Amino acid sequence: MKFKIKYLIILFFFILSSCWREDDLFRNKSENFIGDNLRIDGFYYSYYQGKINNVVFFYRNGVSFNIIGDGQDRTKPEEIQTLLRDVERMERYKTYKDLWGIFLVHGNNILIEKWTFAGLGWKTTVIESGTILNDTSFEITKRDDFRAGSKEVYYEYFFYPYSPKPDSTNVFIK
């Protein structure tokens, strides 16, 4: 009986390892952001059910950095500062591939491409696109997900000035 269990375990891990695949590559190429129709001297945040659920930084080199929460309910952008001042947490966040992405601005259109968890340890990309409303707000109206397909969404992001921003240096975006 023990002999069969050993072989079943080995077979399970063999099958699991054969499912391994590389993370998806971005479909878009990063570009330096040279515009002035979107402020980047702080962060943008969006609400879900009255609470801030997403914070994103944009950088001149075309990189975006999304911050995930720490389990605290925050309703005001000023409250995000305590999260950003947690140096240990921020250093750990910088090692998560799915918090990094790129953004492109063409006219009043914005596109954000980032990685998302796809299963079995690999990551696929998602592209969120929308319209810049003014230099301190934009809306995302479409999400193109490799797994789930395209769907209409609505997220409105608002600007909050913040300095110093986390560094955009990372090992994921070349």
N, C-alpha and C positions, 0 to 999 in steps of 0.2 A: 504494500500500500504506500509506504513512504517513497518508494522508487517512482511510482506513478505521479505522486504529488510534485516531486522534484522536477520531473520532465514537464509537467503541466505548467509549473512556475517558469521554467526556462522557455518553454514555448510562448507563454504569455509575454514575457519581456522581449523575445525575438519579434513577435508580431508588433508590439508597441514600438520598438525601435525602428521597424521598417516603415512606420507611419510618419516618421520624422521628416520634416521638410524645412527648407529655408524660409525665413521671413520674406514677405513680399517686398518688392522695391517700390519706391514712389513712382507714380505714373507721370508726375510733373517734375520739372527741373527747378531747383531753387534759384531765385533771382534776388539781387539786392533791392531793397525797397527805397526808392528815391523820392517818393511822392510826399505830399503834405496834406492829403485829404484824409489821413488817419493819424491821430496822435499815437506815438509809441513811447512816450516818456512816463509810462506807468503801466497799468494793467487794465484789462477789460473783464467784466464779470457778467454773469447771467443768473436769472432767478428760476427756480422751479418750486412751485407750491409755497411761495413766499420766502424761500431761503436761497441764499447764494449757493449754486451748485457747480459752477465752473468759473475758473479764473485762468486767463490766458495772457501771456506776455508776447509782444511782437518785437523783433529786433531788426535793425537796418540790414543785416545780412540775409534776411528772408526766413529766419528761423522763428518758430513759435514754441513756447514752453507752457504746457498746461499744468496747473496745480490741482491736485486732488485734495479733498478735505481730510480732516483729522477726526471726524466724528462729531465735531461741534456744530451746532446750528448757528449760522451767522445770517443776519438780515441786513447788515450795513457794510459797505466796502471797507470802512475804517477797521472793522473787526478782523479783516483778513491780515492786517499787519502783524498780529500776534503769531499767526501761522508762518508768515514770511520771515519773522525774526528767529524762528526756531532753526538754528544753524544745522544741527544734527539732522533734522527732518529734511531740510532743503538739500543737504548733501546727498542724502539717501534718494530723494526724488530725482536728482540729476542722473542716477544710475538706471532709472526705469525708461526703457526705450519707448513705451507707449505714452509717455508724457511729452515727447518731442515731435515736432512736425515742421512743415514749411507753410508759408502763406504767400499768396500772390495777389496783387492788386492791379487791376486793369480798369482804368476809368473809375466808375463807382461800383465795380464788381469785386468781390473778395472771394477767395478760394483758400480753404485751409485743408491741408492733407496731413494725416497723422496715422500712426499705427494703432491697431486695436487688437485685443486678444482674440484669436481665432480657434483655439483649442489645441490640445496636445502640445502645448508649449510654443507654438509658432504664432506669428502676428501677421495680420493682413492690413491693408490700408483702407481708410475711409476718407472720402472727400466731402467736405461740407462747403456749400457755396451760398452766396447771398449778395446783399446790396449794402453799400456804405450809405448811411442816412445823412451823416455829417461827420466832422472830424472827431467826434466823441461817442459815436454810436453806430452800430451796424446790426443787420439782421441776417440770420442764417435761415434759408427757406428750403434747402434741398440737402439730403444726405445720400451719398452714393456709397453703399457698402458692398464689398465683393461678395459677402455671404448672403446678405438680406436683399440686395438689389437697391434700386433708387426709391426714395420715398420723400414726400413733402413733409417738412418739419417747420417749426417756428421757434427760434431762439433769438431774443434780443439782447445784445451786449452793450454795456455802458462803460465809459472810461472813468478811471480813477487815477489821478497823478500819484506816482510812487517812486521814490528813489532811496537807496540804490536798488536797481532791478537785479535779480539773480543773473549771473553771467550766462551767456548763451553758448559757451564752449561745451561741446559734448562729443562723444565718440560715435554717434549714430548717423549724423548728417554730415556729409562731406561737401 
